[in-house]
């Protein structure tokens, strides 16, 4: 099977690619996905986020209060001990 061609159907279903110039806009999917069932509210993500994207909700779990400031630096999901944070952006 050759891998030289591009499958336009598969390409059109992929998430947008993040780059150093990633910019979230209203109406886009949120830049990060937080699995609230896995999150134990340790707030490491809140403490480490260089752009203060997160704020704790009433249960102390992080929510993306300022997604427009997210640069997809990956610090939050790399340091999450519960692997509760991911992103569909590549």
C-alpha positions in Angstrom: 0.0 0.0 0.0 1.5 3.3 -1.0 1.5 6.3 1.3 2.4 8.9 -1.3 -1.0 10.3 -1.9 -3.1 12.5 0.4 -6.5 11.4 1.5 -8.6 14.6 1.3 -11.4 13.0 3.4 -9.1 12.2 6.2 -7.4 15.5 6.0 -10.6 17.4 6.2 -11.6 15.7 9.5 -8.3 16.4 11.3 -8.2 19.0 13.9 -6.5 22.3 13.0 -2.8 22.3 13.5 -1.3 24.4 16.3 1.9 26.3 15.7 3.8 28.9 17.5 1.2 31.4 16.3 -1.8 29.4 17.5 -4.8 31.7 18.1 -8.1 30.5 19.4 -11.2 32.4 18.2 -14.8 32.4 19.4 -16.7 29.5 17.8 -13.6 27.3 17.5 -13.4 24.1 19.6 -11.8 24.9 23.0 -8.0 24.5 22.7 -7.8 22.0 25.6 -10.0 19.1 26.7 -10.3 18.5 30.4 -11.6 15.1 31.5 -13.4 16.2 34.7 -13.8 12.5 35.8 -10.0 12.1 35.9 -9.2 15.5 37.3 -8.6 15.5 41.1 -8.4 19.3 41.3 -4.7 19.4 42.2 -4.5 22.7 40.3 -1.0 22.1 38.9 -2.3 23.3 35.6 -3.6 26.5 37.1 -0.3 27.2 38.8 1.9 26.4 35.8 0.0 28.0 33.0 2.1 31.0 31.8 -1.0 32.7 30.4 -3.4 32.1 33.3 -5.9 30.4 31.0 -7.5 28.4 33.8 -9.6 29.3 36.8 -11.0 26.9 39.4 -14.7 26.1 39.2 -16.9 25.8 42.3 -15.5 22.3 42.9 -11.9 23.5 42.5 -11.4 21.9 39.1 -9.9 23.9 36.3 -12.0 25.5 33.6 -10.7 27.4 30.6 -11.7 30.9 31.6 -9.5 32.6 28.9 -9.1 30.2 26.0 -8.2 33.0 23.7 -4.9 33.4 25.7 -3.9 29.7 25.3 -0.8 29.2 23.1 -0.9 25.4 23.3 2.5 25.4 25.0 1.6 21.9 26.4 2.8 22.7 30.0 -0.6 21.9 31.5 -1.1 18.5 29.9 2.5 17.4 30.2 2.4 18.1 34.0 -1.1 16.8 34.7 -0.5 13.8 37.0 -3.9 12.4 36.1 -3.5 12.8 32.3 -6.8 14.7 32.4 -5.8 17.4 30.0 -5.4 16.8 26.2 -5.9 18.7 23.0 -7.4 17.8 19.6 -5.1 20.4 18.0 -1.9 19.0 16.6 
